[in-house]
Amino acid sequence: MADLVTGDEWRKCVSWLIRCKLISDDHRVNASDQVCEFVHLLRDGVILCNLCNVLSPESIPSKNFSQRPNNSQFLSVKNIKAFIQACNEFDLNPDDIFMPNDLYELEDIGKVLRTLSKLSRSPKARQSGIEGFGISASHNEDYFDLADRYSSFEQIHAYDDYGENDDKEEEIYEAIVYQRRRTLPSITDVRNYPIDELVETEKRYLELNLKMIKKHFMDPLRSIIPKDDFESIFYMIDDLIKVHTELCRDLINAKEQNSSIGAPFERNKMKFTVYGYYCSNLPLAEEVLQDLMKRCEVYRQKIQAFEVKMGEECGSTFPLNEILKVPMQRSLKYSLLLDTILKKTDSSHNDEESIKAGLNAMKDLGNYINEMKRDTEMLNNIKHIESSICCFDMPVNTELKDYGRLLMDGELKVAEGTSNDKKTRTIFLFDKVMVLVKGAKNDTYKYKGAVVLSHYSLFIENSSKQGRPWTFCLRLEKKTDEENAKPECFKLYARNFESQGRWQHAITEAHNHTIPMRAQEKGHDFLMFSYKDPTECSFCKRLLRGAFYQGYKCKKCEINLHLECVNNARKPHCAATIASDTHQNITTVRAIADFPTRSILENGDSNTYLTFRKDDVIQVIDRINSEWSKGTLRGQEGLFPLNYVRSVSFNFSTISKFKNVLFLKLLTKHIKKRFSIK
């Protein structure tokens, strides 16, 4: 039996992590009485790698670990191994360092705590000035059933976000963009106050952040630093300046003319999608900037001098890598600002519906940005996995990412056909395929096979021995139309009942992603589809989210849908109509005049028409003919005349045709650099 520490020793470690500023005082793990919360915090290895860099900067380069393992066992264990390797640099005795399974499989949490205690008091860690913590070894039954307790805990909390808000980023944002009013608003001014705040902070953001980046960094550095580095660091800043110059003008006009303050956000939502690319590129920008300043003293001195110059003009001096994060902060503020304005707007006010529409547009944008960031990290992770598999022969011009997102990975025992010979395999489950590999040397794997999931049905297979480890079986049986054909199958044996349940859920989810339930009942033929440009769902009109396989396209009528909207899809439209609409590329129009429907209704017309005012934004559903279209506005559906509107559909190429291609180029370069791929 392993040596264990007393049941509350882990709290001392939590206090140490707070002193290291890796978690905040109000972090949920600090308020919890469950050791499972603590284990969950450590188990993906991210906080451990960041811990080493707090105690000794650059002890684990960022390219050597994943900041978002996304519940991947492969990436989590790799992070833990990176931490263990770094412990050697702190001169810890090998006997004092835990093994990966001690943490990931919860085989000896006591030893994990002892390692962290030793690390905290090592001479190198003490140089950081952060007080360490000590523990007293003993045997304690509180840890005996931890694996079982954590298994239940994990089912509930598997997708909790334990990330911390960066107070420093918020502080920098406020210093640059936010300027507090010296006097409180009067009762009559209560609605204008948040409107003023929105307009004034927009001016400051444009002038003191975006334009200052261009003036003090981009213009002088363009001819100095390598072109590839320049494009990576300042990716899309020029485009953001264009977008916000227009937005700032629209907001000022709306305020001065007392027109709707929400309309510019609804109208320009598609232009704001550049933030998805900008925010997804930030980790790469930061890494390239850090590498640039490290490898060349001249570059470092020039950039620091430009930081001082910008600080003299703006009133506060901040490092460039922090200044580049302000746009991400700003993009997430719009929904908060509009929500405040909406709360101060009376329900009878003419602008209420428009503000709601603008707020919904910015909430949609926030979801879009978050999914783009997650998917960019997912693509990094998938490429990392692909580079770790030897003898992996895929079809020509095919990459692992072409099989969808990674849904789950881990160790199972696998038997093929009627054989009872169970072989230990690591499984990588994607939307479309299940890849089977065998562990090899130096954290690599040998490819052993793949299962195209759409060709197989899933069954739960009970066993008389069920209850013992590795007896919880799932069976994948190949579909066939042949009578009396001997079925091809794979039997997958999980360690325990909970693991079996998670794999069953993940495989079922993969099946539904590939062939959405009820889609064929509607007469559609949907395919998971990757969209090059930002695209709205044909049903709910919200953005399709992510960096790849964002939604589903029907091969018959070409409508585009979220997975959750597939069940709501109407039967396929006329192919000619859809083709016409696609050619016209109109999804959103803006009214150029009020449209009075009273005269039409008085003539006894039985059709439903939209009533709208100038500058209302209408979502187009269908093109009826050269004079009329059908659309939706504020939840109402009806016909409207085309001569009363003009298109405001966003053609992504109007910002920069090459930007999407550049993003993929930068991402590919980043992945190859991070994982040393030639």
Buried (B, 14 or more C-beta within 10 A) or exposed (E): EEEBBBEEBBBBBBBBBBBBEBBEEEBBBBEBEBBBBBBBBBBBBBBBBBBBBBBBEEBBBBEBBBBBBBBBBBBBBBBBBBBBBBBEEBEBEEEBBBBBEBBBBBBBBBBBBBBBBBBBEBEBBEEBEBEBBEBEBEEBEBBEEBBEBBBEBBEEBEEEEBEEEEEEBEEBBBBBBBBEEEEEBEEEEEBBBBBBBBBBBBBBBBEBBBBBBBBBBBEBBEEEBEEEBBBBBBBBBBBBBBBBEBBBEBBEEBBEEEBBBBBBBBBBBBBBBBBBBBBBBBBBBBBBBBBBBEEBEEBEEBBEEBBEBBBEEBEEBBEBBBBBBBBBBBBBBBBEBBBBBBEBBEEEBEBBBBBBBBBBBBBBBBEBBBBBBBBBBBBBBBBBBBBBBEEBEBEEEEEBBBBBBBBBBBBBBBBEEEEEEBEEBBBBBBBBBBBBBBEBEEEEBEBBEBBEBEEBEBEEBEEEEEEEEBBBBBBBBBEEEEEEEEBBBBBBBBBBEBBBBBBBEBBEBBBBBBBBEEBEEBEBEBEBBBBEEBBBBBBBBBBBBBBBBBBBBBEBBBBBBBBEBBBEBEEBBEEEBBEBBEEEEBBBBBBEEEBEBEEBBEEEEEEEBBBBEEBBBBBBBBBBEEEBBBBBBBEEEBBBBBEBBEBBBBEBEEBBEEBBEBBBBBBEBBBEBBBEEE
